Amino acid sequence: MAWAREHNHIVFTHDLDFGTILALTRVDGPSVVQVRTHDVLPSHLEHVVVAAIRDNEAELNKGAIVTIDESRGKVRMLPIGRSGG
């Protein structure tokens, strides 16, 4: 994950354990967009993912996990467990 943080990449994943790994290691990056849905086809997720990235751009630039599904989103700042995070 160091390469993603070092190069300011955002990880896009369907793996729900990824957020757990970030929480347990208490790292401040990389930022993650985590999708919680059964239908992961681009045609199904395109608008939801693009909107989530646009709506949470500042948080993703600072280090955050943005969890999205078809109806809502949730943002957790990294490292998880810090004051105000």
C-alpha positions as CSV (number, residue, x, y, z in Angstrom):
1,M,0.0,0.0,0.0
2,A,3.0,2.3,0.4
3,W,3.2,2.8,-3.4
4,A,-0.4,4.1,-3.5
5,R,0.2,6.6,-0.7
6,E,3.5,7.6,-2.1
7,H,2.1,8.4,-5.5
8,N,-1.3,9.8,-4.2
9,H,-3.3,7.0,-5.8
10,I,-6.8,6.1,-4.6
11,V,-7.6,2.4,-4.3
12,F,-10.9,1.3,-5.7
13,T,-12.1,-2.0,-4.3
14,H,-15.0,-4.3,-3.6
15,D,-12.9,-6.1,-0.9
16,L,-14.6,-5.2,2.4
17,D,-11.5,-6.4,4.3
18,F,-9.4,-3.6,2.9
19,G,-10.9,-1.0,5.3
20,T,-10.3,-3.4,8.2
21,I,-6.7,-3.6,7.2
22,L,-6.4,0.2,7.2
23,A,-8.1,0.5,10.5
24,L,-6.0,-2.1,12.2
25,T,-2.7,-0.7,10.9
26,R,-3.8,2.9,11.7
27,V,-2.2,4.3,8.5
28,D,-3.2,7.6,7.0
29,G,-3.3,6.4,3.4
30,P,-3.9,5.5,0.7
31,S,-7.4,6.7,0.3
32,V,-9.9,4.0,-0.6
33,V,-13.2,4.0,-2.5
34,Q,-14.9,0.8,-1.3
35,V,-18.0,-0.4,-3.1
36,R,-20.6,-2.5,-1.2
37,T,-22.9,-3.9,-3.8
38,H,-23.4,-7.2,-5.6
39,D,-23.6,-5.7,-9.1
40,V,-20.1,-4.4,-9.7
41,L,-20.4,-4.0,-13.4
42,P,-19.2,-0.5,-14.6
43,S,-22.5,0.2,-16.3
44,H,-24.2,-0.2,-12.9
45,L,-21.7,1.7,-10.8
46,E,-20.5,4.4,-13.1
47,H,-22.6,7.3,-11.9
48,V,-22.6,6.4,-8.3
49,V,-18.8,6.1,-8.2
50,V,-18.1,9.3,-10.1
51,A,-20.5,11.2,-7.9
52,A,-18.9,9.8,-4.7
53,I,-15.4,10.8,-5.9
54,R,-16.6,14.3,-6.8
55,D,-18.5,14.8,-3.6
56,N,-15.6,13.6,-1.4
57,E,-12.6,14.9,-3.3
58,A,-11.3,16.9,-0.4
59,E,-11.5,14.0,2.0
60,L,-9.9,11.6,-0.5
61,N,-7.0,14.0,-1.0
62,K,-6.4,14.1,2.8
63,G,-6.8,10.3,3.3
64,A,-10.2,8.7,3.7
65,I,-12.2,5.6,3.1
66,V,-15.3,6.3,1.1
67,T,-17.8,3.5,1.3
68,I,-20.6,3.6,-1.3
69,D,-23.6,1.5,-2.3
70,E,-26.5,2.3,-4.6
71,S,-28.4,4.4,-2.0
72,R,-25.8,6.2,0.2
73,G,-22.2,6.8,1.1
74,K,-20.1,7.0,4.2
75,V,-16.7,8.7,4.8
76,R,-14.2,7.8,7.4
77,M,-11.0,9.9,7.7
78,L,-7.7,8.1,8.1
79,P,-6.1,7.0,10.3
80,I,-9.3,5.4,11.7
81,G,-9.5,5.9,15.4
82,R,-7.8,9.4,15.5
83,S,-9.5,12.2,17.2
84,G,-12.4,13.4,15.0
85,G,-11.8,10.5,12.6
